[in-house]
């Protein structure tokens, strides 16, 4: 199992620290550095900045938002980043959510599965450097009856095949991801529930195209907080607002993928209470309603030995790249967490 690092969103006052974290992850031998985007910093600029100041670590988008870019532009960006980084780019895609898609980008959040499938097909077709034409439900290239003509990509990517990941949560999306992608970006993964919440659906998608999970990258992100085992409860409490935000406030009452995931993990009553309180404006109450067990099972907390044991559980559950989001209020604290993650992987015998 490999390790990754997730820098999250840029522009929160820790930009210089984020670069230092990426450079330390590069020195420690982490496999990939991911950057996210929502409606603040964009991932392209961040990844270019990081790639220019690191040597070995891959850089990956977690995610490029599908409603933000035409697929041909994403192909151009992927080819350019792969070329400039010397073959170190990983392309992660996702549909975002209805509030961002419709409120920020003005793109209707409908038929996300077919939209993702067509998007991936166009991106991959464009990166073959053949003349691009496509007829689908969501995109038609070139537009009919006009001056457009099939055009081919002029940039040569460093590699013939750039790894493509999809951020997936729901069963249908996970199955399609197994079918059309090279890896899955997961969030709030529990090693104890990973088989039924993710792996079984990914495996079904791979089987559709005559493949197994061999070579497919199962890549969840977990927050990491290092401390004494006796302080695990206090460490977990620091992530209560984070968990409450996603389970309670991401998306609408009817369309919150994270809330649905918590329900599939057996936290139906707690998920409903968290959402009710969050959407009513009681964010503190929502955070207090998050079960400790839910946080502990979806983060890495405690001593290096405890974290190593949890890493073993994730590896046994099918994780191939474990992406860490090291907690800390200062750069030194984040670097301590980063080094602890590397040490734990070695103690677990997974390095």
N, C-alpha and C positions, 0 to 999 in steps of 0.2 A: 504493500500500500504506500502510495506517495502522499506528500503533504502539499497543500496549497495555502495561500494567504489571500484574504479578501479585504481590500482597503475600504470597501463601502463607497460612500459618496464623498466627493472632493468638496472643498470650499467651506468646511465646518470649522475653520480656524486651526486645523492640524496638518496643513498641506506639506510643510517641511518635514514634519514628523512622519507622515505617510511615506514620503520618499525614503526616509531613513529606514523605516520598517521594511519596505520593499528591497532596499539594498542589503539589509541584514538577512532577510529571507534568501536572497540570492547567494550570499556568502555561506549560509547554513545548508544550502542544497535543496531548498524547497523547489517543487517542480513548476509551480505556476502562481502568478500574481493576478488576481481578478480585480476589476473595478466595475462599479455599478453606475446606473443613471436612472433618474426618475423625472424630476422637473427642476433640476438644479444644474449640477455639473454634468457634462457629457462624458461618456466613457472613452471616446476616441482620443480626445486631447490628453486625458490622464494616461492612457496606455502608451501613447507616443512619448510622453514625458518620462515615464518609467522605463520604457524600453531603451531610450537613449542613454540612460544612466545606470543600467544594469548590464550584466554580461551573459549569464547562462539561463536565468529563470524565464519561463514562458510568460507572456502577457495575454490575458483573456478578458473578453467582455462578458460580464455577468449582471446585466445583459445589455445588448443593443436592443432597443425597443422597436418592434416591428411597425407600429403605427408612426414612428418618428421618421422612417426612411423608406424610400422606394427600394425594392430589392436589388436593382442594378447598382445603386449607390452603395449599398452594403457590400456587394461583391467588389466594387472598386476599393472601398476602405479596407476590406480584408486582404485583398491582394497587395495593397500599398503597405499596410502594417506588416504583413508577412515578409515583404521584400526589405523594408527598412530595418526590421528587427533580426534579419538573418535567419528567417524560418522559425520564429518563436511565438507566433500568434495563434490563439485559439478563439474561434468565433462562437460566442454564446448569444442565443436569440430568445426572445419571449414576447408575448402579446401585451405585456403590462396588465393593467386592470381597467375596468370601465370608467372609473373616475378620471384617470390620467389620459386614457385614450381619447375619450370624448371631450373632457374638460380642458385638456392642455393642447392636444394635437388636432382636435376636431375630426377625429376618425371614429366612425361608428364601431362600437364593440359588438360585432355580430359574427357568427360562424368562425370562432377563433381557430378551430381545428383545421377547417379547409383553408382558411387564410394562411395559417402557418405552413401547411403542406405546400401550397402554391409558392409561397415566399421562398422556402427552402429549395424547391425545384428550380426556381429562376436563378437564385444565387449560385447554385451549383452549376447550372447550365452556363451562366455568364463566366464563371471562373474556369471553364474548360477552354475559353478563348475561341469558341466557335461563334459564328454569327447568331445573335440572340433573337429568337422568335418564340412566342408562347401564346397559347390560347387557353384561358381558364375562366373561372367564374369571377375572380377578383381582379385579374390583370390580363390584358391583351397587348402583346408587343410584336410588331409595331401597331399603333392604333390604325384601324382600318379606314380606308378612304382619304388618307391624308398624305403628307410628304414624308412621313417616317419610313425608315428602311432598317432591315436588320443590321446591327452594328456589333462588332466584336471588341472585347476588352483589349486595350493596347499594353497594359502593364503585365509583366510576367511575375506571378507569385514565386517566392523562393521554392515552394513545394508544389507538386502536382495536386496534392490533396490536403487542404487545410482542415483540421479537426473542427467539426460543427456540433455544438451542444444546444440543447433546448431546455429552458427552465420549465419544469413540469411539476404539477401537484396532483391534479385529478386523474382518476383511473384511465379515462379515454385519452387524455393528453399524454400520459405516461406510456400507454400502449403505442400511440402514434410515434412518440419519441424513439422508442425502441426500434420501430420500423424504419424511420427516415434519418436518424441522427447517429453521431459517433459517441455521444455521451449525454447524460442527463444531469442538469443542475438542480439539486434538491435543497429544500429549506425545512427547518423543524423536523429533522430526521431522528427517529428513535431506533436504536439498534434492535430493541425488543419487538418493534412493530414494522421494521423495514420490509420484511418479506411480503406481508399482506398489503401494506400501503404503497409500495413502490416496485419491488423486485419482480413480483409475480406479473405485474402489468407490463413492465419492460420486457420480461422474458417472452410474453405472449406476442408483443410487437416484433421482436427479433425472429420468432418462429414463423411469422407471416411471410418473411422474406428469406426463409431457409437459413437463418443464422442463430447462433447462441449468444450468450453474454460474453463469450471470450473476445477480448479486444474492445469491448464496450466500456466506457468510463463512467462509473457511478460516482458522482461527485457532489456530496452534500456539504453545506456550510454549517459550522457549529461555532458559537461563541465560546471563548476559552478564558477562564479565570483561575489563576494559580493561588493556592493558599494551603493552610493546614486542613486536614480532613475534618477536624472538629468544627471548622468554620464553614462547612459546605452550605449550611442553611443561609448564612449571611451572604455568602458568595452568590447563591441562587437568587436572593432577594434583589440583588443589583440588576438582574435581568427581568424583573417583574414588569416594569413599564414597557420594555421591548416586546415581551410576549403578549402583553395586553394590547399593545398597538396593533399587532398583526392579527391576533385572534379576534379582537373586538372592533378594531377601527379600519382595517384595510378592506376597501370595497363597501358595498351596501349590505343591508341586512340580508337580502336574498342572494347576494353574489359575493361572498367572502370565502375564497379558496382555502385560506389558512384556518378559518373557523371550521370548515367542513373537514379539513385534515385532522384537527383536534378531535372532532366527533368520531372519525374513523379509528382513532387511536384509543377510543373508549372514554373520552371526556365530554360526553354529550351535555350533561347538566352544567358542568363548569363552563363549557364553551358558550352556552346560551346565557348564563349569568354574566360572563365577561362582556359579551356583546351588548346585552341590555344596558349594563352600567356605562360602558364606553360611549355608546351612541346617545345616551341621555346626558352626557357631559361629566359623568362621575369617573374620571380617569383613575383617581386614586383607589376608588372602590373596585374598579375593574382590575387594577394591578393586584389588589389584595385578594381577589377571587381566583387568581391563577394558582392551581395546585402546585405545591413544591415538587411533586413527582414529575409533573409535566416539564418543568424547567430543568430538573436534574437529568431527565432522559433525553433532552434535546440540546444540551450544552456539555462542555467538558469542564468539570469543577474539581478543585482540591489539589492534592499533592501530585507530584510527577508519577508516582506509582499508581495512584487512583486513575489518573488520566490515561496511563499506559494500559490499565485493565479495560477501560472503556474503549480505547483504540482497538484492542484485540476484538472486542465485541462487534465493533463496526466492520472490521476486516472480515470476521466470520460471517457477518450478515450480507456481505457482498460489496462493500465499499472498496473502490480502487484508488480514488483520490479524495483524501479528507481535507477539506478547506477550513482553515481556522480564521476566526475573527478575534484576535487577542484583545482582551479588555485592559483598560488602564487609563488613568487620568493624565499621566505624563508619558513622555516618550520612553523613559527608563522602564516604567512599569510595563509598557507594551512590549519592549524588547525582552524583558525578563520572561513574559508569557510566551513570546515567540521561541526563545531558546528552550523553554520548558517543553514546548510542543515537540521540538526536534529531539530532545533528550528522552521524552516519553516514547516516541516512535522507536528509538533504539532499544529502550528497556523492554518494549513489547516484542522485540525481535522481528520488527516489520520493516526496518530500514533497508 
